[in-house]
Amino acid sequence: MTIRLADLTAADVAAERARFPRAFSPSAGERVRLWLAWGSGAALTVYCLHHFGFLSRDFLHGVSKFAAVVVAQLFPPAGFADLPLFLKVIGETIAMAFLGTLLGATMAFPLSFLASRNMTKSRPLQFGTRRFADLLRSFDYLIWALIFVRAIGLGPLAGIMAIAIVETGTFIKLYSEAIENLDRKQIDGITAAGGNGLQRIRFGVLPQVLPMMLSNTLYMFEHNVRSASILGIVGAGGIGFLLADRLRAYELREACLIIILVVLAVYAIDYLSKALRERLIGDHRRREPVDDLAQA
């Protein structure tokens, strides 16, 4: 039975409110718990701000000093005579991020099926794979870079391995979550047609999860360019060594030029990733007629 809003009376609303009181307003206990949660969160926030000095005069003085002194010393950028060297090392940084991301995605792809509940029947194996991924991404890039610098020496290889290790754990989590959220109907149809395990993965799983995997991989590549930019601080190659060297020597204007180059590199990679994603996954403009039809 369809009831129009105009046909509802105050008596009808009062009767429904009496029948389903929680549909109209939370109970007193729920309101108390809600206020306690918001109050506890606000109190914790104020305590953290006070404990870490955000509410002190030193912090406000430091912010004003940063704006007046540091920013004034950064601009205008200098060091254009070393621009070929900077560009070369920026290219090395991008190559480190690319290889690290590629290795991480390659190693994580098969392991993500083991970490997925709907693909792995053995719960100990699935649980162990998930915890292994947690272990890999528990440490930051710099920690792994320090370990690999000690193991294999200075240079970009240590940075590549650090990125690959962290991204393996990250991609296992992202890929496995995409696999767990897929629609089972396509897989069941292939099973009913007599398909084996590999055919179910090839024609039932991959067409659904590859777009999400590709999108996550491209985003992490962009993220790893930023991460690779600081690995040079610990001797793992990349532009980070030159940036740290300029900052230690208080050559802030040359450091500013390096930062601008890193930002431009991230912009370029973001644009190329968007273009590649739209080419392989589909342009968003293809969905506009559907939206227009829905609005009509």
BATORNU-242446 format. One record per residue (C-alpha): residue in three letters; x negated, y, z negated. Coordinates in pm, 1 decimal. Example, Ala and Ser with C-alpha at 12.3 -4.5 7.8 and 13.67 -1.06 7.14 Angstrom:
2
 rest       c1       c2       c3
  ALA  -1230.0   -450.0   -780.0
  SER  -1367.0   -106.0   -714.0
# end
This chain:
296
 rest       c1       c2       c3
  MET      0.0      0.0      0.0
  THR   -130.3    343.3     96.2
  ILE    -73.4    634.0   -141.1
  ARG   -122.6    986.7    -20.5
  LEU   -288.2   1236.8   -248.9
  ALA      3.2   1476.2   -209.2
  ASP    242.7   1211.6   -348.8
  LEU     53.8   1174.0   -678.1
  THR    211.3   1338.3   -981.3
  ALA     68.7   1433.1  -1316.2
  ALA    247.7   1137.7  -1471.3
  ASP     82.3    899.9  -1222.7
  VAL   -260.7   1039.8  -1300.8
  ALA   -194.2   1014.2  -1677.0
  ALA    -81.3    652.9  -1637.7
  GLU   -391.5    559.5  -1439.3
  ARG   -611.4    737.5  -1691.3
  ALA   -453.4    531.9  -1970.4
  ARG   -507.4    208.0  -1775.1
  PHE   -864.6    283.2  -1663.1
  PRO  -1010.1    537.2  -1906.2
  ARG  -1375.1    470.3  -1811.0
  ALA  -1301.8    544.7  -1444.9
  PHE  -1215.7    904.7  -1536.1
  SER  -1466.7    983.6  -1810.0
  PRO  -1738.4    799.3  -2001.6
  SER  -1672.5    678.7  -2351.7
  ALA  -1802.5    860.3  -2658.7
  GLY  -2081.1    605.1  -2701.4
  GLU  -2190.9    647.3  -2339.8
  ARG  -2195.2   1024.5  -2376.1
  VAL  -2406.2    997.9  -2692.0
  ARG  -2653.4    763.2  -2520.8
  LEU  -2668.8    993.8  -2219.6
  TRP  -2742.1   1300.1  -2431.6
  LEU  -2999.4   1106.2  -2634.1
  ALA  -3175.0    996.0  -2313.5
  TRP  -3184.1   1348.3  -2169.3
  GLY  -3288.7   1495.2  -2504.3
  SER  -3566.9   1240.4  -2549.3
  GLY  -3693.6   1305.2  -2198.1
  ALA  -3692.5   1681.2  -2252.8
  ALA  -3869.1   1648.6  -2588.3
  LEU  -4134.1   1417.6  -2439.3
  THR  -4191.2   1662.5  -2154.0
  VAL  -4235.9   1958.4  -2389.4
  TYR  -4470.5   1754.6  -2610.5
  CYS  -4685.8   1650.1  -2312.7
  LEU  -4701.8   2008.0  -2184.1
  HIS  -4812.1   2127.3  -2527.0
  HIS  -5054.4   1838.9  -2588.5
  PHE  -5236.0   1885.7  -2258.1
  GLY  -5257.9   2262.7  -2287.0
  PHE  -5004.7   2376.3  -2029.4
  LEU  -4845.4   2611.2  -2280.1
  SER  -5173.9   2763.2  -2400.1
  ARG  -5325.4   3097.9  -2311.6
  ASP  -5636.9   2926.2  -2176.0
  PHE  -5433.4   2755.0  -1906.5
  LEU  -5263.1   3077.3  -1799.2
  HIS  -5598.9   3255.0  -1798.7
  GLY  -5750.1   2971.9  -1591.3
  VAL  -5471.1   2994.3  -1334.2
  SER  -5521.0   3368.2  -1293.8
  LYS  -5898.6   3318.9  -1273.9
  PHE  -5854.1   3049.3  -1009.6
  ALA  -5642.4   3277.0   -794.8
  ALA  -5870.0   3577.7   -836.8
  VAL  -6214.4   3416.8   -823.0
  VAL  -6210.0   3070.1   -667.4
  VAL  -5972.2   3147.9   -380.8
  ALA  -6157.4   3473.7   -312.8
  GLN  -6484.0   3279.3   -288.9
  LEU  -6336.7   3015.7    -56.9
  PHE  -6233.2   3257.1    216.4
  PRO  -6333.2   3328.2    480.8
  PRO  -6474.0   2982.2    566.8
  ALA  -6837.3   2960.7    671.3
  GLY  -7086.9   2705.9    794.3
  PHE  -6979.8   2693.9   1157.6
  ALA  -7341.1   2619.8   1253.4
  ASP  -7294.3   2276.5   1092.0
  LEU  -6958.9   2219.9   1265.1
  PRO  -7091.4   1939.4   1494.3
  LEU  -7217.2   1753.1   1187.2
  PHE  -6886.4   1806.0   1006.1
  LEU  -6688.0   1678.9   1305.1
  LYS  -6910.9   1373.1   1335.1
  VAL  -6859.8   1284.8    970.0
  ILE  -6485.8   1353.5    997.1
  GLY  -6479.1   1098.9   1279.8
  GLU  -6663.0    853.4   1054.4
  THR  -6403.7    914.9    783.6
  ILE  -6114.4    847.0   1022.0
  ALA  -6286.7    530.7   1145.1
  MET  -6328.9    414.0    785.1
  ALA  -5959.8    469.7    717.4
  PHE  -5859.0    293.6   1039.4
  LEU  -6072.8    -15.9    979.8
  GLY  -5977.4    -35.8    612.0
  THR  -5607.9     -8.4    694.0
  LEU  -5635.6   -263.0    975.7
  LEU  -5819.1   -515.3    757.8
  GLY  -5574.2   -464.8    471.9
  ALA  -5270.3   -510.0    697.0
  THR  -5421.0   -818.3    861.9
  MET  -5494.3   -988.4    529.5
  ALA  -5162.7   -885.1    373.7
  PHE  -4937.1  -1000.7    659.5
  PRO  -4952.5  -1378.2    591.5
  LEU  -4970.4  -1330.0    213.7
  SER  -4652.9  -1119.1    218.7
  PHE  -4452.1  -1425.7    324.0
  LEU  -4589.6  -1614.8     23.8
  ALA  -4493.2  -1323.0   -202.4
  SER  -4131.9  -1313.1    -75.4
  ARG  -3866.2  -1493.9   -274.1
  ASN  -3660.2  -1583.0     31.6
  MET  -3960.2  -1727.2    218.6
  THR  -4143.2  -1920.7    -53.4
  LYS  -3964.5  -2199.5   -240.1
  SER  -4248.5  -2247.8   -489.3
  ARG  -4192.3  -1993.1   -764.4
  PRO  -4544.2  -2031.3   -914.1
  LEU  -4696.0  -1963.1   -570.7
  GLN  -4471.1  -1663.4   -512.7
  PHE  -4538.1  -1528.4   -863.1
  GLY  -4912.8  -1583.0   -830.3
  THR  -4926.5  -1403.0   -495.8
  ARG  -4739.3  -1105.5   -638.9
  ARG  -4971.9  -1085.0   -938.7
  PHE  -5273.2  -1114.3   -707.7
  ALA  -5142.8   -813.7   -512.6
  ASP  -5095.3   -624.5   -839.3
  LEU  -5455.3   -699.3   -931.7
  LEU  -5592.3   -567.1   -602.1
  ARG  -5411.4   -234.9   -622.9
  SER  -5454.5   -187.9   -997.5
  PHE  -5790.9    -14.8   -944.8
  ASP  -5832.8    304.2   -750.0
  TYR  -6032.2    334.2   -428.9
  LEU  -6320.8    497.0   -614.9
  ILE  -6352.9    203.4   -856.6
  TRP  -6368.0    -48.6   -572.2
  ALA  -6605.7    180.5   -382.9
  LEU  -6843.5    187.2   -681.0
  ILE  -6832.9   -193.1   -696.4
  PHE  -6904.5   -234.0   -324.9
  VAL  -7176.6     32.8   -327.1
  ARG  -7348.4   -167.3   -598.7
  ALA  -7294.6   -494.2   -406.5
  ILE  -7371.0   -400.9    -43.6
  GLY  -7538.5    -61.8    -72.9
  LEU  -7460.0    291.7     33.2
  GLY  -7272.7    363.6    352.8
  PRO  -6933.8    346.8    523.0
  LEU  -6905.1    -31.7    486.1
  ALA  -6851.6      4.9    111.5
  GLY  -6574.8    258.1    175.2
  ILE  -6408.8     35.9    435.7
  MET  -6406.3   -261.1    199.4
  ALA  -6269.7    -48.0    -85.9
  ILE  -5980.7     72.0    130.5
  ALA  -5918.1   -280.3    265.3
  ILE  -5897.2   -432.7    -82.8
  VAL  -5653.5   -174.3   -217.9
  GLU  -5441.2   -176.8     97.6
  THR  -5418.0   -556.3     93.2
  GLY  -5242.5   -536.6   -243.2
  THR  -5027.6   -243.5   -133.0
  PHE  -4921.6   -401.8    194.7
  ILE  -4838.0   -733.6     28.5
  LYS  -4589.6   -548.3   -190.8
  LEU  -4443.7   -334.5     89.4
  TYR  -4423.5   -614.9    345.9
  SER  -4274.8   -866.3    102.3
  GLU  -4005.7   -620.3     -5.1
  ALA  -3913.6   -562.9    359.5
  ILE  -3890.9   -940.6    411.9
  GLU  -3674.5   -986.4    102.5
  ASN  -3427.7   -722.1    224.8
  LEU  -3367.5   -872.9    568.9
  ASP  -3033.1  -1007.6    688.6
  ARG  -3010.0  -1387.1    659.1
  LYS  -2748.8  -1423.8    933.9
  GLN  -3004.1  -1404.7   1213.9
  ILE  -3220.3  -1668.9   1047.4
  ASP  -2920.9  -1894.5    982.9
  GLY  -2822.2  -1867.2   1348.7
  ILE  -3167.5  -1980.7   1462.8
  THR  -3159.0  -2265.7   1210.0
  ALA  -2817.6  -2375.7   1336.3
  ALA  -2954.2  -2376.7   1690.8
  GLY  -3228.8  -2618.7   1585.6
  GLY  -3516.1  -2372.9   1539.2
  ASN  -3814.8  -2472.3   1327.5
  GLY  -3990.0  -2265.5   1062.3
  LEU  -4215.8  -2076.0   1301.0
  GLN  -3925.3  -1998.7   1532.1
  ARG  -3721.4  -1866.6   1239.1
  ILE  -4006.9  -1633.2   1150.5
  ARG  -4074.5  -1531.1   1512.1
  PHE  -3715.3  -1465.2   1619.2
  GLY  -3531.9  -1418.9   1289.0
  VAL  -3771.2  -1238.3   1056.1
  LEU  -4019.1  -1037.6   1261.9
  PRO  -3766.8   -843.3   1476.2
  GLN  -3608.8   -715.2   1155.0
  VAL  -3918.7   -636.6    948.0
  LEU  -4176.1   -524.7   1205.7
  PRO  -4037.9   -168.3   1237.3
  MET  -4059.0   -120.5    860.5
  MET  -4404.1   -280.3    847.2
  LEU  -4528.3    -55.4   1126.2
  SER  -4387.8    255.6    960.2
  ASN  -4552.4    166.5    628.0
  THR  -4883.0     87.5    799.1
  LEU  -4892.8    417.8    984.6
  TYR  -4813.2    611.6    670.0
  MET  -5082.7    431.2    471.8
  PHE  -5332.7    502.0    750.2
  GLU  -5261.8    872.1    710.6
  HIS  -5292.8    834.1    333.3
  ASN  -5623.2    649.4    367.9
  VAL  -5773.6    933.0    570.6
  ARG  -5728.3   1151.5    265.0
  SER  -5861.9    877.8     37.1
  ALA  -6164.8    814.6    258.9
  SER  -6244.8   1185.6    240.0
  ILE  -6346.6   1151.5   -125.5
  LEU  -6516.8    810.1   -116.1
  GLY  -6837.5    976.8     -2.0
  ILE  -6867.7   1127.8   -348.4
  VAL  -6982.8    786.6   -476.4
  GLY  -7193.0    711.6   -166.8
  ALA  -6933.9    517.5     32.8
  GLY  -6966.6    725.0    349.7
  GLY  -6739.8    982.7    502.4
  ILE  -6697.7   1354.4    467.7
  GLY  -6672.4   1333.1     89.5
  PHE  -7050.0   1337.9     43.9
  LEU  -7087.4   1666.3    232.2
  LEU  -6787.6   1814.8     50.9
  ALA  -6922.2   1718.8   -290.7
  ASP  -7267.1   1848.1   -195.0
  ARG  -7125.9   2187.3    -94.3
  LEU  -6918.5   2211.7   -411.2
  ARG  -7214.1   2123.1   -635.1
  ALA  -7423.1   2389.7   -462.0
  TYR  -7137.6   2643.4   -498.1
  GLU  -7120.2   2677.4   -119.7
  LEU  -6746.9   2722.7   -150.0
  ARG  -6697.0   2878.3    192.4
  GLU  -6859.4   2582.7    364.6
  ALA  -6649.9   2354.2    145.0
  CYS  -6345.4   2550.1    261.4
  LEU  -6434.6   2476.1    624.0
  ILE  -6462.4   2105.5    544.7
  ILE  -6124.6   2109.6    368.4
  ILE  -5964.9   2282.9    668.0
  LEU  -6108.2   2016.3    900.2
  VAL  -5967.6   1739.1    679.8
  VAL  -5625.4   1906.9    677.3
  LEU  -5629.5   1941.2   1056.6
  ALA  -5729.9   1575.3   1090.6
  VAL  -5437.0   1470.3    870.1
  TYR  -5201.1   1689.4   1075.5
  ALA  -5323.3   1529.6   1399.0
  ILE  -5288.9   1177.8   1262.3
  ASP  -4939.9   1254.1   1131.1
  TYR  -4835.1   1378.5   1475.5
  LEU  -4986.0   1078.5   1654.6
  SER  -4830.8    838.5   1403.1
  LYS  -4489.7    995.9   1457.5
  ALA  -4525.4    967.5   1834.1
  LEU  -4639.7    605.2   1810.5
  ARG  -4361.9    518.3   1566.8
  GLU  -4097.2    669.4   1794.5
  ARG  -4240.6    487.7   2095.7
  LEU  -4254.3    145.2   1929.0
  ILE  -3954.3    167.7   1695.6
  GLY  -3727.4    408.5   1878.9
  ASP  -3676.4    781.2   1906.1
  HIS  -3435.1    934.4   1655.7
  ARG  -3263.9   1114.4   1943.0
  ARG  -3122.1    782.2   2057.9
  ARG  -2901.9    776.1   1747.2
  GLU  -2759.0   1124.0   1793.1
  PRO  -2468.5   1016.1   2024.2
  VAL  -2362.0    766.9   1755.7
  ASP  -2357.6   1043.1   1494.2
  ASP  -2162.9   1270.7   1728.6
  LEU  -1911.3    990.6   1792.1
  ALA  -1872.6    932.9   1419.7
  GLN  -1807.1   1302.1   1362.6
  ALA  -1553.3   1308.8   1643.5
# end
